[in-house]
């Protein structure tokens, strides 16, 4: 009986962990990356726009940035604060790197589009 319960708990834990989605934005908040980085502006660290411009958005770039998240090279970004190493699984680092290089840039572009539409659709001058 105890053995069956142990197997059930182990299976539940494995299923729960494997079904957990690795979303870069969630990891950005979980690891408090926003204390040093922002998608669209420099803070203590470079913006995601700067990082994306430097490394690109390819699968190779995602792997490179993931490795740099785990083991940063301060010499890559002189003039910025030292980024400590993050001892996280490589798959999480890849999801975070994808958010940094691609998904956050899409979010910025979506916001810019909405702001431009809001400028055009000024409620004060609309006829109803």
DRENMIRO-321190 format. One line per 3 residues: their letters; for each residue x, y, z of N, C-alpha, C, CB. Coordinates in nm, 2 decimals, padded with zeros to 4 digits. Glycine has a CB too. Layout:
BEGIN
a	X/Y/Z/X/Y/Z/X/Y/Z/X/Y/Z  ...;
END
This chain:
BEGIN
xxx	00.08/-00.12/00.00/00.00/00.00/00.00/00.09/00.13/00.00/-00.09/00.00/00.12  00.18/00.13/00.09/00.27/00.25/00.10/00.35/00.26/-00.03/00.37/00.23/00.22  00.39/00.15/-00.09/00.46/00.15/-00.21/00.38/00.21/-00.33/00.51/00.01/-00.25;
xxx	00.25/00.17/-00.33/00.16/00.22/-00.43/00.14/00.37/-00.42/00.02/00.15/-00.42  00.13/00.42/-00.30/00.12/00.56/-00.27/00.25/00.64/-00.31/00.09/00.59/-00.12  00.36/00.58/-00.29/00.49/00.64/-00.32/00.50/00.65/-00.48/00.61/00.56/-00.27;
xxx	00.46/00.54/-00.55/00.46/00.54/-00.69/00.37/00.65/-00.75/00.43/00.41/-00.75  00.25/00.66/-00.69/00.15/00.75/-00.73/00.21/00.90/-00.71/00.02/00.74/-00.65  00.27/00.92/-00.60/00.32/01.06/-00.57/00.44/01.09/-00.67/00.37/01.07/-00.43;
xxx	00.52/00.99/-00.69/00.63/01.01/-00.78/00.58/01.04/-00.92/00.72/00.89/-00.78  00.48/00.96/-00.97/00.42/00.98/-01.10/00.36/01.12/-01.11/00.32/00.87/-01.14  00.29/01.16/-01.00/00.22/01.29/-01.00/00.33/01.40/-01.01/00.14/01.30/-00.87;
xxx	00.43/01.39/-00.94/00.54/01.49/-00.94/00.60/01.50/-01.08/00.64/01.47/-00.84  00.63/01.39/-01.14/00.69/01.39/-01.27/00.60/01.45/-01.37/00.73/01.25/-01.31  00.47/01.41/-01.37/00.37/01.46/-01.46/00.35/01.61/-01.44/00.24/01.39/-01.45;
xxx	00.35/01.66/-01.32/00.33/01.80/-01.29/00.44/01.88/-01.34/00.31/01.82/-01.14  00.57/01.83/-01.32/00.68/01.91/-01.36/00.69/01.91/-01.51/00.81/01.84/-01.30  00.66/01.80/-01.58/00.68/01.79/-01.72/00.57/01.87/-01.79/00.68/01.65/-01.77;
xxx	00.45/01.88/-01.73/00.34/01.96/-01.79/00.36/02.11/-01.77/00.21/01.91/-01.74  00.45/02.15/-01.68/00.47/02.29/-01.65/00.53/02.35/-01.77/00.56/02.31/-01.53  00.46/02.46/-01.82/00.50/02.53/-01.93/00.62/02.62/-01.90/00.39/02.61/-01.99;
xxx	00.72/02.62/-01.99/00.83/02.71/-01.98/00.81/02.83/-02.06/00.97/02.63/-02.02  00.75/02.93/-02.00/00.72/03.05/-02.07/00.82/03.15/-02.03/00.58/03.10/-02.04  00.89/03.21/-02.13/01.00/03.31/-02.10/00.95/03.42/-02.01/01.05/03.36/-02.22;
xxx	00.83/03.48/-02.04/00.79/03.59/-01.97/00.76/03.56/-01.82/00.66/03.65/-02.03  00.71/03.44/-01.79/00.69/03.39/-01.66/00.83/03.38/-01.59/00.62/03.25/-01.65  00.92/03.32/-01.66/01.06/03.31/-01.60/01.12/03.45/-01.57/01.15/03.23/-01.69;
xxx	01.10/03.54/-01.66/01.15/03.68/-01.64/01.10/03.73/-01.51/01.09/03.77/-01.76  00.97/03.71/-01.48/00.92/03.76/-01.35/00.97/03.67/-01.23/00.77/03.76/-01.35  00.97/03.54/-01.25/01.01/03.45/-01.15/01.15/03.48/-01.10/01.00/03.30/-01.19;
xxx	01.24/03.50/-01.19/01.38/03.52/-01.16/01.42/03.67/-01.14/01.47/03.47/-01.27  01.32/03.76/-01.14/01.33/03.90/-01.11/01.43/03.97/-01.20/01.38/03.91/-00.97  01.43/03.93/-01.33/01.51/03.99/-01.43/01.48/04.14/-01.45/01.50/03.92/-01.57;
xxx	01.36/04.18/-01.42/01.32/04.32/-01.44/01.39/04.41/-01.34/01.17/04.32/-01.42  01.45/04.36/-01.24/01.53/04.45/-01.15/01.65/04.51/-01.22/01.57/04.38/-01.02  01.70/04.45/-01.32/01.81/04.50/-01.40/01.79/04.52/-01.55/01.93/04.40/-01.38;
xxx	01.69/04.45/-01.60/01.66/04.46/-01.75/01.52/04.50/-01.77/01.69/04.33/-01.81  01.50/04.57/-01.89/01.37/04.61/-01.94/01.37/04.58/-02.09/01.33/04.76/-01.91  01.26/04.54/-02.14/01.25/04.52/-02.29/01.30/04.64/-02.37/01.12/04.47/-02.33;
xxx	01.26/04.76/-02.33/01.27/04.87/-02.42/01.36/04.98/-02.37/01.14/04.93/-02.44  01.43/04.97/-02.26/01.52/05.07/-02.21/01.63/05.01/-02.13/01.44/05.18/-02.14  01.74/05.09/-02.12/01.85/05.05/-02.03/01.82/05.07/-01.89/01.98/05.13/-02.07;
xxx	01.85/04.98/-01.81/01.84/04.99/-01.66/01.99/04.97/-01.61/01.74/04.89/-01.60  02.00/04.88/-01.52/02.13/04.84/-01.47/02.20/04.76/-01.58/02.12/04.76/-01.33  02.12/04.68/-01.65/02.17/04.60/-01.76/02.11/04.65/-01.89/02.13/04.45/-01.74;
xxx	02.16/04.60/-02.00/02.11/04.64/-02.13/01.97/04.60/-02.16/02.20/04.58/-02.24  01.90/04.68/-02.24/01.76/04.65/-02.28/01.76/04.52/-02.37/01.69/04.76/-02.35  01.64/04.46/-02.37/01.63/04.34/-02.46/01.64/04.38/-02.61/01.49/04.28/-02.43;
xxx	01.60/04.51/-02.64/01.62/04.55/-02.78/01.77/04.55/-02.81/01.57/04.70/-02.79  01.86/04.60/-02.72/02.00/04.60/-02.74/02.06/04.46/-02.76/02.07/04.68/-02.63  02.01/04.37/-02.67/02.06/04.23/-02.67/02.02/04.17/-02.80/02.00/04.16/-02.55;
xxx	01.89/04.19/-02.84/01.84/04.13/-02.96/01.92/04.18/-03.09/01.69/04.15/-02.98  01.95/04.31/-03.09/02.02/04.37/-03.20/02.16/04.31/-03.21/02.03/04.52/-03.19  02.22/04.28/-03.09/02.36/04.23/-03.09/02.36/04.08/-03.13/02.42/04.24/-02.95;
xxx	02.27/04.00/-03.08/02.28/03.86/-03.10/02.19/03.80/-03.21/02.25/03.78/-02.98  02.09/03.88/-03.25/01.99/03.83/-03.35/01.88/03.75/-03.28/02.06/03.75/-03.45  01.81/03.68/-03.37/01.69/03.60/-03.32/01.69/03.46/-03.37/01.56/03.67/-03.37;
xxx	01.80/03.41/-03.41/01.81/03.27/-03.46/01.81/03.17/-03.35/01.93/03.25/-03.55  01.80/03.04/-03.38/01.81/02.94/-03.28/01.95/02.94/-03.22/01.78/02.80/-03.34  02.05/02.97/-03.30/02.19/02.97/-03.25/02.20/03.09/-03.15/02.29/03.00/-03.37;
xxx	02.14/03.20/-03.18/02.14/03.31/-03.09/02.07/03.28/-02.96/02.07/03.44/-03.15  01.96/03.21/-02.96/01.89/03.17/-02.84/01.98/03.08/-02.76/01.76/03.09/-02.88  02.05/02.98/-02.82/02.14/02.90/-02.74/02.25/02.97/-02.68/02.19/02.79/-02.83;
xxx	02.31/03.07/-02.76/02.42/03.15/-02.71/02.38/03.23/-02.59/02.48/03.24/-02.82  02.26/03.30/-02.60/02.22/03.39/-02.49/02.18/03.30/-02.37/02.10/03.47/-02.53  02.12/03.18/-02.39/02.09/03.09/-02.28/02.21/03.06/-02.20/02.02/02.96/-02.33;
xxx	02.32/03.03/-02.28/02.45/02.99/-02.21/02.50/03.11/-02.13/02.55/02.95/-02.31  02.48/03.23/-02.19/02.52/03.36/-02.12/02.44/03.39/-02.00/02.52/03.47/-02.22  02.31/03.35/-02.00/02.23/03.37/-01.88/02.28/03.28/-01.77/02.08/03.33/-01.91;
xxx	02.32/03.16/-01.80/02.37/03.07/-01.70/02.51/03.11/-01.65/02.37/02.92/-01.75  02.59/03.15/-01.74/02.73/03.19/-01.71/02.77/03.32/-01.79/02.83/03.07/-01.75  02.73/03.43/-01.73/02.75/03.56/-01.80/02.90/03.59/-01.82/02.68/03.67/-01.73;
xxx	02.92/03.67/-01.92/03.06/03.72/-01.95/03.05/03.88/-01.94/03.12/03.67/-02.09  03.09/03.93/-01.82/03.08/04.08/-01.81/03.15/04.16/-01.91/03.13/04.12/-01.67  03.26/04.10/-01.97/03.33/04.17/-02.07/03.25/04.19/-02.20/03.46/04.10/-02.11;
xxx	03.14/04.12/-02.22/03.05/04.14/-02.33/02.97/04.27/-02.33/02.95/04.02/-02.35  02.95/04.32/-02.21/02.87/04.44/-02.19/02.95/04.54/-02.10/02.73/04.41/-02.14  03.06/04.60/-02.14/03.13/04.69/-02.06/03.04/04.81/-02.03/03.26/04.74/-02.12;
xxx	03.06/04.87/-01.91/02.98/04.98/-01.87/02.85/04.95/-01.80/02.95/05.07/-01.99  02.82/04.82/-01.79/02.70/04.78/-01.72/02.74/04.70/-01.59/02.61/04.69/-01.81  02.65/04.69/-01.50/02.67/04.62/-01.38/02.70/04.47/-01.41/02.55/04.63/-01.28;
xxx	02.77/04.40/-01.33/02.80/04.26/-01.34/02.67/04.18/-01.32/02.91/04.22/-01.24  02.64/04.09/-01.42/02.53/04.00/-01.40/02.58/03.87/-01.34/02.46/03.97/-01.54  02.52/03.83/-01.23/02.56/03.71/-01.16/02.51/03.59/-01.24/02.50/03.70/-01.02;
xxx	02.58/03.48/-01.23/02.54/03.36/-01.29/02.41/03.31/-01.24/02.65/03.24/-01.28  02.33/03.25/-01.33/02.20/03.19/-01.29/02.21/03.04/-01.30/02.08/03.25/-01.37  02.20/02.97/-01.19/02.21/02.83/-01.19/02.07/02.77/-01.21/02.27/02.78/-01.05;
xxx	02.03/02.78/-01.34/01.90/02.73/-01.38/01.91/02.63/-01.49/01.80/02.85/-01.43  01.81/02.54/-01.51/01.82/02.44/-01.61/01.84/02.51/-01.75/01.70/02.35/-01.61  01.91/02.44/-01.84/01.93/02.50/-01.97/01.80/02.52/-02.05/02.02/02.40/-02.06;
xxx	01.70/02.44/-02.03/01.57/02.46/-02.10/01.50/02.59/-02.05/01.48/02.34/-02.08  01.51/02.62/-01.92/01.46/02.74/-01.87/01.54/02.86/-01.93/01.46/02.74/-01.72  01.67/02.85/-01.93/01.75/02.96/-01.99/01.72/02.98/-02.13/01.90/02.92/-01.97;
xxx	01.69/02.87/-02.21/01.65/02.89/-02.35/01.52/02.96/-02.36/01.64/02.75/-02.42  01.42/02.92/-02.28/01.29/02.99/-02.28/01.30/03.14/-02.25/01.19/02.92/-02.18  01.39/03.17/-02.15/01.41/03.30/-02.11/01.48/03.38/-02.23/01.50/03.31/-01.98;
xxx	01.58/03.32/-02.29/01.65/03.38/-02.40/01.56/03.40/-02.52/01.77/03.29/-02.45  01.47/03.31/-02.54/01.37/03.34/-02.65/01.28/03.46/-02.62/01.28/03.21/-02.67  01.24/03.47/-02.49/01.17/03.59/-02.45/01.25/03.71/-02.47/01.12/03.58/-02.31;
xxx	01.37/03.71/-02.43/01.46/03.83/-02.44/01.48/03.87/-02.59/01.59/03.80/-02.38  01.51/03.77/-02.67/01.55/03.80/-02.81/01.43/03.82/-02.91/01.63/03.69/-02.86  01.32/03.76/-02.88/01.21/03.75/-02.98/01.08/03.80/-02.92/01.19/03.61/-03.03;
xxx	01.03/03.73/-02.82/00.89/03.76/-02.77/00.87/03.90/-02.71/00.85/03.66/-02.66  00.97/03.95/-02.63/00.96/04.08/-02.58/00.96/04.19/-02.69/01.07/04.11/-02.47  01.04/04.16/-02.79/01.04/04.26/-02.90/00.91/04.26/-02.97/01.15/04.22/-03.01;
xxx	00.84/04.15/-02.99/00.71/04.15/-03.05/00.61/04.22/-02.96/00.66/04.00/-03.06  00.62/04.21/-02.83/00.53/04.28/-02.74/00.55/04.43/-02.75/00.56/04.24/-02.59  00.68/04.48/-02.77/00.71/04.62/-02.79/00.64/04.67/-02.91/00.86/04.65/-02.79;
xxx	00.65/04.59/-03.02/00.59/04.63/-03.15/00.44/04.64/-03.14/00.64/04.54/-03.26  00.38/04.54/-03.07/00.24/04.54/-03.05/00.19/04.66/-02.98/00.19/04.41/-02.98  00.26/04.70/-02.87/00.23/04.82/-02.80/00.24/04.94/-02.88/00.32/04.83/-02.67;
xxx	00.35/04.95/-02.96/00.37/05.07/-03.05/00.25/05.08/-03.15/00.50/05.06/-03.13  00.21/04.97/-03.21/00.09/04.97/-03.30/-00.03/05.02/-03.23/00.07/04.83/-03.36  -00.06/04.97/-03.11/-00.18/05.01/-03.04/-00.17/05.16/-03.01/-00.20/04.93/-02.91;
xxx	-00.05/05.21/-02.97/-00.04/05.35/-02.94/-00.06/05.44/-03.06/00.10/05.38/-02.88  -00.02/05.40/-03.18/-00.04/05.47/-03.30/-00.19/05.47/-03.34/00.04/05.41/-03.42  -00.26/05.36/-03.32/-00.40/05.36/-03.34/-00.47/05.45/-03.25/-00.46/05.21/-03.33;
xxx	-00.43/05.45/-03.12/-00.50/05.54/-03.02/-00.48/05.69/-03.06/-00.44/05.52/-02.88  -00.36/05.72/-03.12/-00.34/05.86/-03.17/-00.44/05.90/-03.28/-00.20/05.88/-03.22  -00.46/05.80/-03.37/-00.55/05.82/-03.48/-00.69/05.83/-03.44/-00.53/05.71/-03.59;
xxx	-00.73/05.74/-03.35/-00.87/05.74/-03.30/-00.89/05.82/-03.18/-00.91/05.59/-03.27  -00.88/05.95/-03.19/-00.90/06.04/-03.08/-01.04/06.06/-03.05/-00.83/06.18/-03.11  -01.09/06.02/-02.93/-01.23/06.02/-02.90/-01.29/06.16/-02.91/-01.25/05.97/-02.75;
xxx	-01.21/06.27/-02.88/-01.26/06.40/-02.88/-01.32/06.44/-03.02/-01.15/06.50/-02.84  -01.26/06.39/-03.13/-01.29/06.43/-03.26/-01.38/06.33/-03.33/-01.17/06.46/-03.34  -01.43/06.23/-03.27/-01.51/06.13/-03.33/-01.65/06.16/-03.33/-01.49/05.99/-03.26;
xx	-01.72/06.13/-03.44/-01.86/06.15/-03.45/-01.94/06.03/-03.41/-01.90/06.20/-03.59  -02.05/06.04/-03.34/-02.12/05.92/-03.30/-02.26/05.94/-03.35/-02.12/05.90/-03.15;
END
